[in-house]
Amino acid sequence: MNNEPWTSFGSLENRLFVDDFCHDKELTVKAQASTFNGATIKIKEAASIDKTAIKLKDEVKLWFPIYARPASALHFRFSNIDTRVHYDHGIDNVQGHNLNLYGSFGFTRDWEKYNGKLGLALL
């Protein structure tokens, strides 16, 4: 169900239960376009009704492979709250062990909050 684990890198929650149910958002519109080489753009607009006003939440996601290294990819997520950049180095075989190196950097629009994360997975 969660086919983009990078997008919830820090929270480990299943986005199905927080993303698309109508008890929080009265209207959600999504569009997606993909290329033959694996690049993808996703656009989402969600509207919810507060007590006196309509609140909008924008989100744009870009995911594309890095041609110099076919196993690696970059992911960008822009929203009206924050921005996140992810890099996945892909799987390397080092002395018979499969390793995956990845990293993330996120920041709020006003740069008051930011974080960076690095990960190494032994597969």
MIDREN-320489 format. One record per residue: residue in three letters; chain; z, y, x of N, C-alpha, C in turn. Coordinates in pm, 1 decimal, always signed. Layout:
BEGIN
<rec res="ALA" chain="A" n_w="Z" n_v="Y" n_u="X" ca_w="Z" ca_v="Y" ca_u="X" c_w="Z" c_v="Y" c_u="X"/>
...
END
This chain:
BEGIN
<rec res="MET" chain="A" n_w="+0.0" n_v="-120.2" n_u="+81.0" ca_w="+0.0" ca_v="+0.0" ca_u="+0.0" c_w="+0.0" c_v="+126.4" c_u="+85.2"/>
<rec res="ASN" chain="A" n_w="+65.2" n_v="+121.8" n_u="+199.2" ca_w="+70.9" ca_v="+240.3" ca_u="+284.6" c_w="-28.2" c_v="+219.0" c_u="+397.3"/>
<rec res="ASN" chain="A" n_w="-153.5" n_v="+260.4" n_u="+377.3" ca_w="-257.5" ca_v="+232.6" ca_u="+474.7" c_w="-267.0" c_v="+336.6" c_u="+585.2"/>
<rec res="GLU" chain="A" n_w="-181.2" n_v="+437.8" n_u="+585.1" ca_w="-177.6" ca_v="+536.7" ca_u="+691.4" c_w="-33.9" c_v="+555.6" c_u="+739.3"/>
<rec res="PRO" chain="A" n_w="+18.4" n_v="+461.9" n_u="+817.9" ca_w="+157.9" ca_v="+473.7" ca_u="+859.7" c_w="+185.2" c_v="+597.1" c_u="+943.6"/>
<rec res="TRP" chain="A" n_w="+85.0" n_v="+654.9" n_u="+1007.9" ca_w="+106.3" ca_v="+775.7" ca_u="+1088.0" c_w="+150.5" c_v="+893.0" c_u="+1001.7"/>
<rec res="THR" chain="A" n_w="+105.7" n_v="+897.0" n_u="+878.1" ca_w="+138.2" ca_v="+1013.1" ca_u="+796.1" c_w="+284.0" c_v="+1018.4" c_u="+758.0"/>
<rec res="SER" chain="A" n_w="+353.9" n_v="+906.0" n_u="+760.3" ca_w="+497.2" ca_v="+906.3" ca_u="+734.7" c_w="+569.8" c_v="+860.3" c_u="+860.2"/>
<rec res="PHE" chain="A" n_w="+525.0" n_v="+908.2" n_u="+973.7" ca_w="+573.5" ca_v="+865.0" ca_u="+1105.1" c_w="+724.3" c_v="+874.3" c_u="+1117.0"/>
<rec res="GLY" chain="A" n_w="+785.4" n_v="+978.9" n_u="+1065.4" ca_w="+928.4" ca_v="+996.1" ca_u="+1084.8" c_w="+1015.1" c_v="+942.1" c_u="+973.6"/>
<rec res="SER" chain="A" n_w="+958.5" n_v="+911.2" n_u="+858.1" ca_w="+1044.5" ca_v="+880.9" ca_u="+744.0" c_w="+1045.9" c_v="+733.9" c_u="+704.2"/>
<rec res="LEU" chain="A" n_w="+944.4" n_v="+658.3" n_u="+738.1" ca_w="+934.5" ca_v="+516.0" ca_u="+705.8" c_w="+946.8" c_v="+487.0" c_u="+556.8"/>
<rec res="GLU" chain="A" n_w="+906.5" n_v="+579.9" n_u="+475.1" ca_w="+910.7" ca_v="+556.6" ca_u="+331.1" c_w="+773.8" c_v="+511.8" c_u="+282.6"/>
<rec res="ASN" chain="A" n_w="+771.2" n_v="+446.1" n_u="+170.3" ca_w="+645.9" ca_v="+404.8" ca_u="+111.4" c_w="+595.5" c_v="+518.3" c_u="+24.1"/>
<rec res="ARG" chain="A" n_w="+483.1" n_v="+578.6" n_u="+61.4" ca_w="+434.8" ca_v="+698.2" ca_u="-5.8" c_w="+393.6" c_v="+673.2" c_u="-149.9"/>
<rec res="LEU" chain="A" n_w="+374.4" n_v="+548.5" n_u="-190.7" ca_w="+334.9" ca_v="+520.6" ca_u="-328.1" c_w="+436.1" c_v="+577.7" c_u="-426.6"/>
<rec res="PHE" chain="A" n_w="+562.9" n_v="+573.8" n_u="-392.4" ca_w="+667.1" ca_v="+613.9" ca_u="-485.2" c_w="+700.4" c_v="+761.8" c_u="-479.0"/>
<rec res="VAL" chain="A" n_w="+645.3" n_v="+835.1" n_u="-385.4" ca_w="+672.6" ca_v="+978.8" ca_u="-378.5" c_w="+546.2" c_v="+1061.9" c_u="-388.5"/>
<rec res="ASP" chain="A" n_w="+431.7" n_v="+1000.5" n_u="-393.1" ca_w="+307.6" ca_v="+1075.5" ca_u="-382.4" c_w="+235.8" c_v="+1095.8" c_u="-515.3"/>
<rec res="ASP" chain="A" n_w="+229.5" n_v="+995.3" n_u="-598.6" ca_w="+135.5" ca_v="+999.8" ca_u="-709.9" c_w="+195.8" c_v="+984.1" c_u="-849.3"/>
<rec res="PHE" chain="A" n_w="+323.7" n_v="+972.6" n_u="-863.5" ca_w="+378.2" ca_v="+957.5" ca_u="-996.6" c_w="+393.8" c_v="+1092.5" c_u="-1064.7"/>
<rec res="CYS" chain="A" n_w="+373.4" n_v="+1095.1" n_u="-1192.8" ca_w="+363.3" ca_v="+1221.3" ca_u="-1265.5" c_w="+496.6" c_v="+1284.6" c_u="-1301.2"/>
<rec res="HIS" chain="A" n_w="+609.2" n_v="+1221.7" n_u="-1273.0" ca_w="+736.1" ca_v="+1285.1" ca_u="-1308.0" c_w="+766.4" c_v="+1404.9" c_u="-1218.4"/>
<rec res="ASP" chain="A" n_w="+700.8" n_v="+1413.3" n_u="-1101.5" ca_w="+718.4" ca_v="+1527.9" ca_u="-1011.7" c_w="+598.4" c_v="+1621.3" c_u="-1011.9"/>
<rec res="LYS" chain="A" n_w="+479.8" n_v="+1564.6" n_u="-1025.7" ca_w="+357.3" ca_v="+1643.6" ca_u="-1015.1" c_w="+276.2" c_v="+1627.6" c_u="-1142.8"/>
<rec res="GLU" chain="A" n_w="+247.4" n_v="+1739.3" n_u="-1204.6" ca_w="+172.0" ca_v="+1734.2" ca_u="-1329.5" c_w="+23.5" c_v="+1710.3" c_u="-1307.2"/>
<rec res="LEU" chain="A" n_w="-28.3" n_v="+1751.5" n_u="-1189.6" ca_w="-169.8" ca_v="+1733.8" ca_u="-1159.7" c_w="-186.5" c_v="+1710.6" c_u="-1009.9"/>
<rec res="THR" chain="A" n_w="-260.1" n_v="+1605.2" n_u="-974.4" ca_w="-293.3" ca_v="+1577.4" ca_u="-834.7" c_w="-442.7" c_v="+1550.7" c_u="-826.4"/>
<rec res="VAL" chain="A" n_w="-510.2" n_v="+1622.3" n_u="-737.5" ca_w="-653.4" ca_v="+1605.8" ca_u="-716.0" c_w="-674.3" c_v="+1567.5" c_u="-570.6"/>
<rec res="LYS" chain="A" n_w="-751.9" n_v="+1459.7" n_u="-548.1" ca_w="-777.8" ca_v="+1412.2" ca_u="-412.8" c_w="-927.7" c_v="+1394.2" c_u="-392.6"/>
<rec res="ALA" chain="A" n_w="-971.8" n_v="+1423.0" n_u="-271.1" ca_w="-1111.0" ca_v="+1398.3" ca_u="-232.7" c_w="-1110.7" c_v="+1339.7" c_u="-92.2"/>
<rec res="GLN" chain="A" n_w="-1205.3" n_v="+1247.9" n_u="-67.1" ca_w="-1213.2" ca_v="+1184.0" ca_u="+63.7" c_w="-1358.9" c_v="+1165.7" c_u="+101.3"/>
<rec res="ALA" chain="A" n_w="-1389.2" n_v="+1187.1" n_u="+229.6" ca_w="-1522.8" ca_v="+1161.4" ca_u="+282.5" c_w="-1508.0" c_v="+1092.5" c_u="+417.4"/>
<rec res="SER" chain="A" n_w="-1589.0" n_v="+990.0" n_u="+441.3" ca_w="-1584.7" ca_v="+915.4" ca_u="+566.9" c_w="-1723.8" c_v="+908.4" c_u="+626.3"/>
<rec res="THR" chain="A" n_w="-1729.9" n_v="+896.8" n_u="+758.7" ca_w="-1856.3" ca_v="+880.6" ca_u="+828.3" c_w="-1870.9" c_v="+735.5" c_u="+872.0"/>
<rec res="PHE" chain="A" n_w="-1988.7" n_v="+700.7" n_u="+921.0" ca_w="-2013.4" ca_v="+563.3" ca_u="+964.6" c_w="-1935.6" c_v="+527.1" c_u="+1090.1"/>
<rec res="ASN" chain="A" n_w="-1900.1" n_v="+625.9" n_u="+1172.2" ca_w="-1829.0" ca_v="+595.9" ca_u="+1297.1" c_w="-1677.4" c_v="+599.5" c_u="+1281.8"/>
<rec res="GLY" chain="A" n_w="-1625.0" n_v="+614.2" n_u="+1160.5" ca_w="-1482.5" ca_v="+603.0" ca_u="+1137.6" c_w="-1408.5" c_v="+732.6" c_u="+1115.0"/>
<rec res="ALA" chain="A" n_w="-1472.5" n_v="+846.3" n_u="+1125.2" ca_w="-1404.5" ca_v="+973.1" ca_u="+1099.3" c_w="-1383.3" c_v="+989.9" c_u="+949.6"/>
<rec res="THR" chain="A" n_w="-1269.2" n_v="+1048.0" n_u="+912.6" ca_w="-1234.0" ca_v="+1064.5" ca_u="+772.2" c_w="-1171.8" c_v="+1201.0" c_u="+750.3"/>
<rec res="ILE" chain="A" n_w="-1203.1" n_v="+1261.7" n_u="+636.6" ca_w="-1133.8" ca_v="+1382.3" ca_u="+592.7" c_w="-1082.8" c_v="+1356.1" c_u="+451.4"/>
<rec res="LYS" chain="A" n_w="-955.8" n_v="+1392.3" n_u="+429.4" ca_w="-895.1" ca_v="+1378.0" ca_u="+297.1" c_w="-835.1" c_v="+1512.5" c_u="+259.0"/>
<rec res="ILE" chain="A" n_w="-858.2" n_v="+1551.7" n_u="+135.8" ca_w="-805.3" ca_v="+1677.3" ca_u="+83.4" c_w="-725.2" c_v="+1645.1" c_u="-42.1"/>
<rec res="LYS" chain="A" n_w="-605.4" n_v="+1702.6" n_u="-52.0" ca_w="-521.8" ca_v="+1678.3" ca_u="-169.0" c_w="-460.6" c_v="+1810.1" c_u="-214.9"/>
<rec res="GLU" chain="A" n_w="-463.6" n_v="+1831.7" n_u="-343.0" ca_w="-400.4" ca_v="+1947.7" ca_u="-406.7" c_w="-310.5" c_v="+1893.9" c_u="-517.3"/>
<rec res="ALA" chain="A" n_w="-183.3" n_v="+1930.7" n_u="-513.5" ca_w="-88.5" ca_v="+1886.3" ca_u="-615.1" c_w="-26.0" c_v="+2008.2" c_u="-681.4"/>
<rec res="ALA" chain="A" n_w="-14.5" n_v="+2003.2" n_u="-812.8" ca_w="+46.0" ca_v="+2112.8" ca_u="-888.3" c_w="+165.7" c_v="+2060.0" c_u="-965.6"/>
<rec res="SER" chain="A" n_w="+273.6" n_v="+2135.4" n_u="-961.7" ca_w="+391.8" ca_v="+2101.7" ca_u="-1039.7" c_w="+441.1" c_v="+2228.7" c_u="-1107.8"/>
<rec res="ILE" chain="A" n_w="+507.2" n_v="+2209.8" n_u="-1220.0" ca_w="+554.9" ca_v="+2324.1" ca_u="-1296.4" c_w="+702.9" c_v="+2342.4" c_u="-1270.6"/>
<rec res="ASP" chain="A" n_w="+737.4" n_v="+2456.4" n_u="-1213.9" ca_w="+876.8" ca_v="+2494.3" ca_u="-1195.9" c_w="+922.1" c_v="+2560.2" c_u="-1325.6"/>
<rec res="LYS" chain="A" n_w="+1041.4" n_v="+2606.1" n_u="-1334.0" ca_w="+1091.9" ca_v="+2664.8" ca_u="-1457.9" c_w="+1008.6" c_v="+2783.9" c_u="-1503.9"/>
<rec res="THR" chain="A" n_w="+958.9" n_v="+2862.8" n_u="-1409.6" ca_w="+886.0" ca_v="+2983.9" ca_u="-1448.5" c_w="+747.0" c_v="+2994.9" c_u="-1388.4"/>
<rec res="ALA" chain="A" n_w="+711.3" n_v="+2904.4" n_u="-1296.9" ca_w="+583.1" ca_v="+2921.2" ca_u="-1228.3" c_w="+522.1" c_v="+2785.5" c_u="-1193.5"/>
<rec res="ILE" chain="A" n_w="+395.2" n_v="+2788.9" n_u="-1157.5" ca_w="+324.6" ca_v="+2670.7" ca_u="-1110.1" c_w="+331.0" c_v="+2670.9" c_u="-957.9"/>
<rec res="LYS" chain="A" n_w="+375.7" n_v="+2559.2" n_u="-901.1" ca_w="+383.8" ca_v="+2545.7" ca_u="-756.1" c_w="+268.6" c_v="+2457.6" c_u="-709.4"/>
<rec res="LEU" chain="A" n_w="+199.2" n_v="+2500.2" n_u="-604.1" ca_w="+87.4" ca_v="+2425.6" ca_u="-548.7" c_w="+123.7" c_v="+2373.4" c_u="-410.2"/>
<rec res="LYS" chain="A" n_w="+78.0" n_v="+2253.0" n_u="-380.1" ca_w="+96.6" ca_v="+2195.4" ca_u="-248.0" c_w="-39.2" c_v="+2150.4" c_u="-197.2"/>
<rec res="ASP" chain="A" n_w="-80.8" n_v="+2205.3" n_u="-83.7" ca_w="-209.8" ca_v="+2173.0" ca_u="-23.2" c_w="-188.7" c_v="+2077.3" c_u="+92.9"/>
<rec res="GLU" chain="A" n_w="-288.4" n_v="+1991.0" n_u="+115.1" ca_w="-281.6" ca_v="+1900.2" ca_u="+229.3" c_w="-423.3" c_v="+1862.0" c_u="+269.5"/>
<rec res="VAL" chain="A" n_w="-452.0" n_v="+1872.9" n_u="+398.9" ca_w="-580.7" ca_v="+1831.1" ca_u="+455.0" c_w="-550.5" c_v="+1736.8" c_u="+570.6"/>
<rec res="LYS" chain="A" n_w="-616.1" n_v="+1620.8" n_u="+571.4" ca_w="-598.0" ca_v="+1523.0" ca_u="+678.8" c_w="-732.8" c_v="+1496.1" c_u="+744.2"/>
<rec res="LEU" chain="A" n_w="-733.3" n_v="+1495.0" n_u="+875.9" ca_w="-851.8" ca_v="+1462.0" ca_u="+953.6" c_w="-816.5" c_v="+1346.4" c_u="+1046.4"/>
<rec res="TRP" chain="A" n_w="-898.7" n_v="+1243.8" n_u="+1047.7" ca_w="-876.6" ca_v="+1128.4" ca_u="+1133.8" c_w="-1009.8" c_v="+1095.1" c_u="+1197.9"/>
<rec res="PHE" chain="A" n_w="-1013.9" n_v="+1092.5" n_u="+1330.5" ca_w="-1140.3" ca_v="+1058.7" ca_u="+1394.3" c_w="-1116.6" c_v="+988.2" c_u="+1526.9"/>
<rec res="PRO" chain="A" n_w="-1209.2" n_v="+896.5" n_u="+1561.3" ca_w="-1197.3" ca_v="+824.9" ca_u="+1688.8" c_w="-1235.2" c_v="+915.6" c_u="+1805.4"/>
<rec res="ILE" chain="A" n_w="-1185.5" n_v="+881.3" n_u="+1921.1" ca_w="-1221.0" ca_v="+952.5" ca_u="+2044.0" c_w="-1328.4" c_v="+869.8" c_u="+2113.0"/>
<rec res="TYR" chain="A" n_w="-1445.5" n_v="+927.9" n_u="+2131.7" ca_w="-1560.2" ca_v="+851.2" ca_u="+2178.7" c_w="-1546.6" c_v="+805.7" c_u="+2322.6"/>
<rec res="ALA" chain="A" n_w="-1471.9" n_v="+877.3" n_u="+2406.8" ca_w="-1452.5" ca_v="+835.2" ca_u="+2545.2" c_w="-1368.7" c_v="+708.1" c_u="+2553.3"/>
<rec res="ARG" chain="A" n_w="-1288.3" n_v="+685.1" n_u="+2451.6" ca_w="-1204.1" ca_v="+564.5" ca_u="+2445.2" c_w="-1208.5" c_v="+513.2" c_u="+2301.5"/>
<rec res="PRO" chain="A" n_w="-1294.9" n_v="+416.0" n_u="+2272.1" ca_w="-1317.7" ca_v="+374.1" ca_u="+2132.9" c_w="-1193.7" c_v="+323.5" c_u="+2059.1"/>
<rec res="ALA" chain="A" n_w="-1094.0" n_v="+271.9" n_u="+2130.0" ca_w="-976.2" ca_v="+218.3" ca_u="+2061.8" c_w="-877.4" c_v="+328.5" c_u="+2022.1"/>
<rec res="SER" chain="A" n_w="-895.3" n_v="+449.6" n_u="+2070.5" ca_w="-799.7" ca_v="+556.4" ca_u="+2043.3" c_w="-848.9" c_v="+647.1" c_u="+1931.6"/>
<rec res="ALA" chain="A" n_w="-753.9" n_v="+723.8" n_u="+1873.4" ca_w="-788.6" ca_v="+810.6" ca_u="+1761.4" c_w="-693.0" c_v="+929.2" c_u="+1755.0"/>
<rec res="LEU" chain="A" n_w="-739.7" n_v="+1037.0" n_u="+1694.6" ca_w="-659.7" ca_v="+1155.6" ca_u="+1667.6" c_w="-644.9" c_v="+1173.3" c_u="+1517.0"/>
<rec res="HIS" chain="A" n_w="-529.1" n_v="+1221.1" n_u="+1476.0" ca_w="-504.6" ca_v="+1247.3" ca_u="+1335.6" c_w="-440.0" c_v="+1384.7" c_u="+1323.7"/>
<rec res="PHE" chain="A" n_w="-493.9" n_v="+1468.4" n_u="+1238.1" ca_w="-437.8" ca_v="+1601.0" ca_u="+1211.0" c_w="-401.7" c_v="+1607.5" c_u="+1063.5"/>
<rec res="ARG" chain="A" n_w="-285.1" n_v="+1664.5" n_u="+1033.5" ca_w="-247.2" ca_v="+1687.1" ca_u="+894.7" c_w="-200.3" c_v="+1831.1" c_u="+883.4"/>
<rec res="PHE" chain="A" n_w="-266.4" n_v="+1905.3" n_u="+797.2" ca_w="-232.1" ca_v="+2044.8" ca_u="+770.8" c_w="-183.9" c_v="+2055.4" c_u="+627.6"/>
<rec res="SER" chain="A" n_w="-70.4" n_v="+2118.5" n_u="+606.3" ca_w="-23.9" ca_v="+2144.2" ca_u="+470.8" c_w="+24.0" c_v="+2288.1" c_u="+463.1"/>
<rec res="ASN" chain="A" n_w="+61.7" n_v="+2329.8" n_u="+344.3" ca_w="+110.4" ca_v="+2466.3" ca_u="+330.6" c_w="+250.7" c_v="+2481.7" c_u="+388.1"/>
<rec res="ILE" chain="A" n_w="+312.4" n_v="+2374.1" n_u="+432.6" ca_w="+446.0" ca_v="+2378.3" ca_u="+491.1" c_w="+442.9" c_v="+2358.4" c_u="+642.6"/>
<rec res="ASP" chain="A" n_w="+368.3" n_v="+2257.9" n_u="+687.6" ca_w="+370.7" ca_v="+2224.9" ca_u="+829.5" c_w="+238.1" c_v="+2167.8" c_u="+876.6"/>
<rec res="THR" chain="A" n_w="+231.8" n_v="+2141.8" n_u="+1006.2" ca_w="+114.9" ca_v="+2082.0" ca_u="+1070.0" c_w="+163.3" c_v="+1968.4" c_u="+1158.6"/>
<rec res="ARG" chain="A" n_w="+86.4" n_v="+1861.3" n_u="+1163.0" ca_w="+122.2" ca_v="+1747.1" ca_u="+1246.2" c_w="-1.8" c_v="+1696.2" c_u="+1317.5"/>
<rec res="VAL" chain="A" n_w="+13.3" n_v="+1663.8" n_u="+1446.1" ca_w="-94.3" ca_v="+1608.6" ca_u="+1527.9" c_w="-45.8" c_v="+1474.9" c_u="+1583.1"/>
<rec res="HIS" chain="A" n_w="-127.8" n_v="+1372.0" n_u="+1568.0" ca_w="-94.0" ca_v="+1239.0" ca_u="+1617.6" c_w="-203.6" c_v="+1190.5" c_u="+1710.8"/>
<rec res="TYR" chain="A" n_w="-164.0" n_v="+1115.0" n_u="+1811.6" ca_w="-259.1" ca_v="+1050.1" ca_u="+1901.2" c_w="-220.4" c_v="+904.1" c_u="+1914.1"/>
<rec res="ASP" chain="A" n_w="-316.9" n_v="+816.2" n_u="+1893.1" ca_w="-297.0" ca_v="+673.0" ca_u="+1911.3" c_w="-388.7" c_v="+628.7" c_u="+2024.2"/>
<rec res="HIS" chain="A" n_w="-329.7" n_v="+580.9" n_u="+2133.4" ca_w="-406.7" ca_v="+544.6" ca_u="+2252.6" c_w="-479.1" c_v="+411.8" c_u="+2236.3"/>
<rec res="GLY" chain="A" n_w="-442.0" n_v="+334.5" n_u="+2138.3" ca_w="-504.3" ca_v="+204.4" ca_u="+2119.2" c_w="-429.8" c_v="+96.7" c_u="+2196.1"/>
<rec res="ILE" chain="A" n_w="-479.8" n_v="-23.3" n_u="+2189.2" ca_w="-413.1" ca_v="-137.8" ca_u="+2250.5" c_w="-472.4" c_v="-163.9" c_u="+2388.2"/>
<rec res="ASP" chain="A" n_w="-384.3" n_v="-173.7" n_u="+2488.2" ca_w="-423.2" ca_v="-207.7" ca_u="+2625.4" c_w="-355.9" c_v="-338.6" c_u="+2663.8"/>
<rec res="ASN" chain="A" n_w="-425.8" n_v="-420.6" n_u="+2742.6" ca_w="-368.0" ca_v="-543.4" ca_u="+2793.6" c_w="-321.3" c_v="-516.2" c_u="+2935.7"/>
<rec res="VAL" chain="A" n_w="-189.4" n_v="-521.1" n_u="+2955.6" ca_w="-129.6" ca_v="-497.3" ca_u="+3086.2" c_w="-55.7" c_v="-623.3" c_u="+3127.5"/>
<rec res="GLN" chain="A" n_w="-106.8" n_v="-693.3" n_u="+3228.0" ca_w="-48.5" ca_v="-816.4" ca_u="+3281.4" c_w="-18.6" c_v="-917.9" c_u="+3170.9"/>
<rec res="GLY" chain="A" n_w="-113.8" n_v="-935.4" n_u="+3080.4" ca_w="-100.3" ca_v="-1033.2" ca_u="+2973.9" c_w="-22.8" c_v="-986.9" c_u="+2851.4"/>
<rec res="HIS" chain="A" n_w="+23.4" n_v="-862.1" n_u="+2849.9" ca_w="+96.2" ca_v="-808.5" ca_u="+2735.5" c_w="+11.3" c_v="-701.9" c_u="+2666.7"/>
<rec res="ASN" chain="A" n_w="+6.1" n_v="-706.6" n_u="+2534.3" ca_w="-66.5" ca_v="-605.2" ca_u="+2458.6" c_w="+27.9" c_v="-488.8" c_u="+2427.4"/>
<rec res="LEU" chain="A" n_w="-6.8" n_v="-369.9" n_u="+2475.4" ca_w="+74.8" ca_v="-250.6" ca_u="+2457.8" c_w="-2.0" c_v="-145.2" c_u="+2380.3"/>
<rec res="ASN" chain="A" n_w="+68.1" n_v="-72.7" n_u="+2295.5" ca_w="+8.7" ca_v="+38.4" ca_u="+2221.8" c_w="+94.7" c_v="+162.5" c_u="+2246.1"/>
<rec res="LEU" chain="A" n_w="+33.7" n_v="+268.2" n_u="+2297.9" ca_w="+101.3" ca_v="+394.6" ca_u="+2324.1" c_w="+55.2" c_v="+496.5" c_u="+2220.3"/>
<rec res="TYR" chain="A" n_w="+148.6" n_v="+572.6" n_u="+2163.6" ca_w="+113.3" ca_v="+671.3" ca_u="+2062.2" c_w="+210.6" c_v="+787.8" c_u="+2070.2"/>
<rec res="GLY" chain="A" n_w="+171.3" n_v="+901.2" n_u="+2014.0" ca_w="+256.5" ca_v="+1018.8" ca_u="+2016.4" c_w="+229.2" c_v="+1108.8" c_u="+1898.3"/>
<rec res="SER" chain="A" n_w="+324.9" n_v="+1198.6" n_u="+1872.1" ca_w="+315.2" ca_v="+1287.8" ca_u="+1757.8" c_w="+378.8" c_v="+1421.5" c_u="+1793.3"/>
<rec res="PHE" chain="A" n_w="+320.2" n_v="+1528.7" n_u="+1741.3" ca_w="+379.0" ca_v="+1661.3" ca_u="+1754.1" c_w="+363.4" c_v="+1732.0" c_u="+1621.3"/>
<rec res="GLY" chain="A" n_w="+473.8" n_v="+1781.7" n_u="+1567.7" ca_w="+470.9" ca_v="+1850.7" ca_u="+1439.0" c_w="+546.1" c_v="+1981.4" c_u="+1446.1"/>
<rec res="PHE" chain="A" n_w="+503.8" n_v="+2076.1" n_u="+1363.4" ca_w="+569.9" ca_v="+2207.4" ca_u="+1360.7" c_w="+549.9" c_v="+2271.7" c_u="+1224.8"/>
<rec res="THR" chain="A" n_w="+648.0" n_v="+2354.9" n_u="+1187.1" ca_w="+636.1" ca_v="+2431.0" ca_u="+1063.8" c_w="+546.5" c_v="+2551.0" c_u="+1088.7"/>
<rec res="ARG" chain="A" n_w="+497.6" n_v="+2609.2" n_u="+981.1" ca_w="+403.4" ca_v="+2721.7" ca_u="+993.9" c_w="+462.0" c_v="+2841.6" c_u="+1067.4"/>
<rec res="ASP" chain="A" n_w="+593.1" n_v="+2861.8" n_u="+1056.3" ca_w="+656.3" ca_v="+2975.8" ca_u="+1123.0" c_w="+713.6" c_v="+2937.7" c_u="+1260.2"/>
<rec res="TRP" chain="A" n_w="+693.3" n_v="+2815.3" n_u="+1305.6" ca_w="+739.5" ca_v="+2764.1" ca_u="+1434.6" c_w="+891.8" c_v="+2764.6" c_u="+1447.4"/>
<rec res="GLU" chain="A" n_w="+965.8" n_v="+2772.4" n_u="+1335.7" ca_w="+1111.1" ca_v="+2763.3" ca_u="+1344.1" c_w="+1156.6" c_v="+2620.8" c_u="+1371.8"/>
<rec res="LYS" chain="A" n_w="+1080.3" n_v="+2522.8" n_u="+1326.6" ca_w="+1112.5" ca_v="+2382.5" ca_u="+1350.9" c_w="+991.3" c_v="+2314.4" c_u="+1411.0"/>
<rec res="TYR" chain="A" n_w="+1015.8" n_v="+2230.9" n_u="+1509.5" ca_w="+908.6" ca_v="+2152.8" ca_u="+1570.2" c_w="+969.6" c_v="+2027.6" c_u="+1632.1"/>
<rec res="ASN" chain="A" n_w="+888.9" n_v="+1924.9" n_u="+1647.7" ca_w="+936.2" ca_v="+1801.7" ca_u="+1711.3" c_w="+820.6" c_v="+1729.8" c_u="+1776.6"/>
<rec res="GLY" chain="A" n_w="+852.5" n_v="+1650.1" n_u="+1874.1" ca_w="+756.8" ca_v="+1564.0" ca_u="+1942.4" c_w="+813.8" c_v="+1424.5" c_u="+1953.3"/>
<rec res="LYS" chain="A" n_w="+727.3" n_v="+1326.9" n_u="+1940.9" ca_w="+771.0" ca_v="+1187.9" ca_u="+1948.2" c_w="+669.6" c_v="+1108.5" c_u="+2028.6"/>
<rec res="LEU" chain="A" n_w="+719.2" n_v="+1015.5" n_u="+2108.9" ca_w="+635.8" ca_v="+921.8" ca_u="+2182.4" c_w="+679.6" c_v="+780.6" c_u="+2145.7"/>
<rec res="GLY" chain="A" n_w="+584.7" n_v="+690.2" n_u="+2140.7" ca_w="+618.4" ca_v="+552.7" ca_u="+2108.1" c_w="+539.0" c_v="+455.9" c_u="+2192.2"/>
<rec res="LEU" chain="A" n_w="+597.9" n_v="+341.4" n_u="+2215.7" ca_w="+533.3" ca_v="+232.7" ca_u="+2287.6" c_w="+563.5" c_v="+105.3" c_u="+2212.1"/>
<rec res="ALA" chain="A" n_w="+460.3" n_v="+35.2" n_u="+2171.6" ca_w="+478.3" ca_v="-88.8" ca_u="+2097.3" c_w="+428.0" c_v="-205.9" c_u="+2181.0"/>
<rec res="LEU" chain="A" n_w="+507.7" n_v="-310.3" n_u="+2187.8" ca_w="+468.7" ca_v="-434.5" ca_u="+2251.9" c_w="+424.7" c_v="-529.7" c_u="+2141.6"/>
<rec res="LEU" chain="A" n_w="+298.0" n_v="-564.8" n_u="+2142.8" ca_w="+242.8" ca_v="-647.3" ca_u="+2034.3" c_w="+231.5" c_v="-793.1" c_u="+2075.8"/>
END
